[in-house]
């Protein structure tokens, strides 16, 4: 499993895939992929393993356009999308915690175990 966000991209400039990324994708690219699932841009079994940077950037543009429709707020999503967003992101958080993820630790390495 990668140890830093820099390792989210292989040396050949391809994405390692959501499940191989830091804590199962608790990275900016992981958020893009999960949001693409929410909006139906990608099927939920697409982890983008092996995707080139340009493909990820194009996906990000599509996801950003969808978020713009809702003012960048999950609370503004229609019920079905809001429920899907909550499910997908809660599942990701649970998986990440099983792998030792502590919210904020990747931002502040001096945080103690109590956050």
ChimeraX commands (.cxc) that place a marker at each C-alpha (Angstrom):
marker #1 position 0.00,0.00,0.00 radius 0.5
marker #1 position 1.39,3.45,-0.83 radius 0.5
marker #1 position 2.72,5.49,2.05 radius 0.5
marker #1 position 2.20,8.99,0.67 radius 0.5
marker #1 position -0.04,10.87,-1.74 radius 0.5
marker #1 position 2.91,11.09,-4.13 radius 0.5
marker #1 position 2.79,7.32,-4.45 radius 0.5
marker #1 position -0.78,7.51,-5.77 radius 0.5
marker #1 position 0.78,7.75,-9.21 radius 0.5
marker #1 position 3.15,5.05,-10.40 radius 0.5
marker #1 position 6.52,6.01,-11.82 radius 0.5
marker #1 position 5.13,5.61,-15.33 radius 0.5
marker #1 position 2.56,8.34,-14.49 radius 0.5
marker #1 position -0.35,5.93,-14.14 radius 0.5
marker #1 position -2.70,5.80,-11.19 radius 0.5
marker #1 position -2.23,2.82,-8.88 radius 0.5
marker #1 position -5.97,2.24,-8.54 radius 0.5
marker #1 position -8.37,3.21,-5.77 radius 0.5
marker #1 position -7.85,0.10,-3.65 radius 0.5
marker #1 position -4.05,0.30,-3.97 radius 0.5
marker #1 position -3.93,3.99,-3.08 radius 0.5
marker #1 position -3.22,5.37,0.38 radius 0.5
marker #1 position -5.68,3.82,2.87 radius 0.5
marker #1 position -7.87,2.55,0.04 radius 0.5
marker #1 position -8.08,5.88,-1.73 radius 0.5
marker #1 position -8.29,8.51,0.99 radius 0.5
marker #1 position -6.61,10.93,-1.39 radius 0.5
marker #1 position -7.82,13.67,-3.73 radius 0.5
marker #1 position -7.87,11.20,-6.63 radius 0.5
marker #1 position -9.84,8.75,-4.51 radius 0.5
marker #1 position -12.43,11.45,-3.80 radius 0.5
marker #1 position -12.74,12.17,-7.52 radius 0.5
marker #1 position -13.38,8.50,-8.25 radius 0.5
marker #1 position -15.94,8.10,-5.46 radius 0.5
marker #1 position -17.75,11.25,-6.58 radius 0.5
marker #1 position -17.75,9.93,-10.14 radius 0.5
marker #1 position -19.53,6.86,-8.74 radius 0.5
marker #1 position -22.04,9.08,-6.95 radius 0.5
marker #1 position -22.91,10.92,-10.15 radius 0.5
marker #1 position -22.97,7.77,-12.29 radius 0.5
marker #1 position -20.02,8.92,-14.39 radius 0.5
marker #1 position -18.25,5.67,-13.54 radius 0.5
marker #1 position -19.65,2.34,-12.38 radius 0.5
marker #1 position -18.83,1.58,-8.75 radius 0.5
marker #1 position -16.51,-1.27,-9.72 radius 0.5
marker #1 position -14.23,1.05,-11.76 radius 0.5
marker #1 position -11.16,1.81,-9.63 radius 0.5
marker #1 position -9.16,3.52,-12.41 radius 0.5
marker #1 position -6.16,1.22,-11.98 radius 0.5
marker #1 position -3.63,2.06,-14.67 radius 0.5
marker #1 position -5.30,5.28,-15.77 radius 0.5
marker #1 position -3.04,8.01,-17.10 radius 0.5
marker #1 position -2.97,11.44,-15.48 radius 0.5
marker #1 position -4.89,12.95,-18.40 radius 0.5
marker #1 position -7.73,10.48,-17.88 radius 0.5
marker #1 position -7.92,11.38,-14.19 radius 0.5
marker #1 position -7.92,15.10,-15.06 radius 0.5
marker #1 position -10.75,14.59,-17.56 radius 0.5
marker #1 position -12.71,12.68,-14.93 radius 0.5
marker #1 position -12.10,15.49,-12.44 radius 0.5
marker #1 position -13.52,18.00,-14.93 radius 0.5
marker #1 position -16.68,15.91,-15.32 radius 0.5
marker #1 position -17.06,15.53,-11.55 radius 0.5
marker #1 position -16.48,19.25,-11.00 radius 0.5
marker #1 position -19.15,20.10,-13.55 radius 0.5
marker #1 position -21.66,17.89,-11.72 radius 0.5
marker #1 position -20.78,19.41,-8.34 radius 0.5
marker #1 position -21.23,22.89,-9.84 radius 0.5
marker #1 position -24.85,21.97,-10.59 radius 0.5
marker #1 position -25.40,21.50,-6.85 radius 0.5
marker #1 position -23.33,24.38,-5.54 radius 0.5
marker #1 position -20.61,22.01,-4.32 radius 0.5
marker #1 position -22.87,20.93,-1.43 radius 0.5
marker #1 position -23.90,17.34,-0.69 radius 0.5
marker #1 position -26.96,18.74,1.10 radius 0.5
marker #1 position -28.16,20.18,-2.23 radius 0.5
marker #1 position -28.09,16.78,-3.95 radius 0.5
marker #1 position -31.41,15.11,-4.77 radius 0.5
marker #1 position -32.33,12.41,-2.25 radius 0.5
marker #1 position -31.07,9.49,-4.37 radius 0.5
marker #1 position -27.69,11.10,-5.03 radius 0.5
marker #1 position -27.33,12.31,-1.43 radius 0.5
marker #1 position -28.03,8.79,-0.15 radius 0.5
marker #1 position -25.55,7.29,-2.64 radius 0.5
marker #1 position -22.94,9.91,-1.65 radius 0.5
marker #1 position -23.38,9.10,2.03 radius 0.5
marker #1 position -23.18,5.34,1.45 radius 0.5
marker #1 position -20.12,5.46,-0.80 radius 0.5
marker #1 position -18.17,7.85,1.39 radius 0.5
marker #1 position -19.13,6.13,4.66 radius 0.5
marker #1 position -17.99,2.78,3.24 radius 0.5
marker #1 position -14.69,4.37,2.16 radius 0.5
marker #1 position -14.16,5.87,5.61 radius 0.5
marker #1 position -14.85,2.53,7.30 radius 0.5
marker #1 position -12.40,0.72,4.97 radius 0.5
marker #1 position -9.75,3.38,5.52 radius 0.5
marker #1 position -10.07,3.16,9.30 radius 0.5
marker #1 position -9.67,-0.63,9.08 radius 0.5
marker #1 position -6.34,0.07,7.36 radius 0.5
marker #1 position -5.21,2.48,10.07 radius 0.5
marker #1 position -6.36,5.79,8.61 radius 0.5
marker #1 position -6.78,8.58,11.14 radius 0.5
marker #1 position -8.58,11.68,9.83 radius 0.5
marker #1 position -6.21,14.61,9.60 radius 0.5
marker #1 position -3.05,12.64,10.27 radius 0.5
marker #1 position -1.99,12.91,6.61 radius 0.5
marker #1 position -2.25,16.69,6.98 radius 0.5
marker #1 position -0.63,17.01,10.42 radius 0.5
marker #1 position 1.85,14.24,11.15 radius 0.5
marker #1 position 2.29,15.55,14.70 radius 0.5
marker #1 position -1.27,14.62,15.67 radius 0.5
marker #1 position -1.52,12.07,18.45 radius 0.5
marker #1 position -3.74,8.98,18.33 radius 0.5
marker #1 position -6.60,10.92,19.91 radius 0.5
marker #1 position -6.70,13.32,16.93 radius 0.5
marker link #1:1,2 radius 0.2
marker link #1:2,3 radius 0.2
marker link #1:3,4 radius 0.2
marker link #1:4,5 radius 0.2
marker link #1:5,6 radius 0.2
marker link #1:6,7 radius 0.2
marker link #1:7,8 radius 0.2
marker link #1:8,9 radius 0.2
marker link #1:9,10 radius 0.2
marker link #1:10,11 radius 0.2
marker link #1:11,12 radius 0.2
marker link #1:12,13 radius 0.2
marker link #1:13,14 radius 0.2
marker link #1:14,15 radius 0.2
marker link #1:15,16 radius 0.2
marker link #1:16,17 radius 0.2
marker link #1:17,18 radius 0.2
marker link #1:18,19 radius 0.2
marker link #1:19,20 radius 0.2
marker link #1:20,21 radius 0.2
marker link #1:21,22 radius 0.2
marker link #1:22,23 radius 0.2
marker link #1:23,24 radius 0.2
marker link #1:24,25 radius 0.2
marker link #1:25,26 radius 0.2
marker link #1:26,27 radius 0.2
marker link #1:27,28 radius 0.2
marker link #1:28,29 radius 0.2
marker link #1:29,30 radius 0.2
marker link #1:30,31 radius 0.2
marker link #1:31,32 radius 0.2
marker link #1:32,33 radius 0.2
marker link #1:33,34 radius 0.2
marker link #1:34,35 radius 0.2
marker link #1:35,36 radius 0.2
marker link #1:36,37 radius 0.2
marker link #1:37,38 radius 0.2
marker link #1:38,39 radius 0.2
marker link #1:39,40 radius 0.2
marker link #1:40,41 radius 0.2
marker link #1:41,42 radius 0.2
marker link #1:42,43 radius 0.2
marker link #1:43,44 radius 0.2
marker link #1:44,45 radius 0.2
marker link #1:45,46 radius 0.2
marker link #1:46,47 radius 0.2
marker link #1:47,48 radius 0.2
marker link #1:48,49 radius 0.2
marker link #1:49,50 radius 0.2
marker link #1:50,51 radius 0.2
marker link #1:51,52 radius 0.2
marker link #1:52,53 radius 0.2
marker link #1:53,54 radius 0.2
marker link #1:54,55 radius 0.2
marker link #1:55,56 radius 0.2
marker link #1:56,57 radius 0.2
marker link #1:57,58 radius 0.2
marker link #1:58,59 radius 0.2
marker link #1:59,60 radius 0.2
marker link #1:60,61 radius 0.2
marker link #1:61,62 radius 0.2
marker link #1:62,63 radius 0.2
marker link #1:63,64 radius 0.2
marker link #1:64,65 radius 0.2
marker link #1:65,66 radius 0.2
marker link #1:66,67 radius 0.2
marker link #1:67,68 radius 0.2
marker link #1:68,69 radius 0.2
marker link #1:69,70 radius 0.2
marker link #1:70,71 radius 0.2
marker link #1:71,72 radius 0.2
marker link #1:72,73 radius 0.2
marker link #1:73,74 radius 0.2
marker link #1:74,75 radius 0.2
marker link #1:75,76 radius 0.2
marker link #1:76,77 radius 0.2
marker link #1:77,78 radius 0.2
marker link #1:78,79 radius 0.2
marker link #1:79,80 radius 0.2
marker link #1:80,81 radius 0.2
marker link #1:81,82 radius 0.2
marker link #1:82,83 radius 0.2
marker link #1:83,84 radius 0.2
marker link #1:84,85 radius 0.2
marker link #1:85,86 radius 0.2
marker link #1:86,87 radius 0.2
marker link #1:87,88 radius 0.2
marker link #1:88,89 radius 0.2
marker link #1:89,90 radius 0.2
marker link #1:90,91 radius 0.2
marker link #1:91,92 radius 0.2
marker link #1:92,93 radius 0.2
marker link #1:93,94 radius 0.2
marker link #1:94,95 radius 0.2
marker link #1:95,96 radius 0.2
marker link #1:96,97 radius 0.2
marker link #1:97,98 radius 0.2
marker link #1:98,99 radius 0.2
marker link #1:99,100 radius 0.2
marker link #1:100,101 radius 0.2
marker link #1:101,102 radius 0.2
marker link #1:102,103 radius 0.2
marker link #1:103,104 radius 0.2
marker link #1:104,105 radius 0.2
marker link #1:105,106 radius 0.2
marker link #1:106,107 radius 0.2
marker link #1:107,108 radius 0.2
marker link #1:108,109 radius 0.2
marker link #1:109,110 radius 0.2
marker link #1:110,111 radius 0.2
marker link #1:111,112 radius 0.2
marker link #1:112,113 radius 0.2
marker link #1:113,114 radius 0.2
marker link #1:114,115 radius 0.2
view
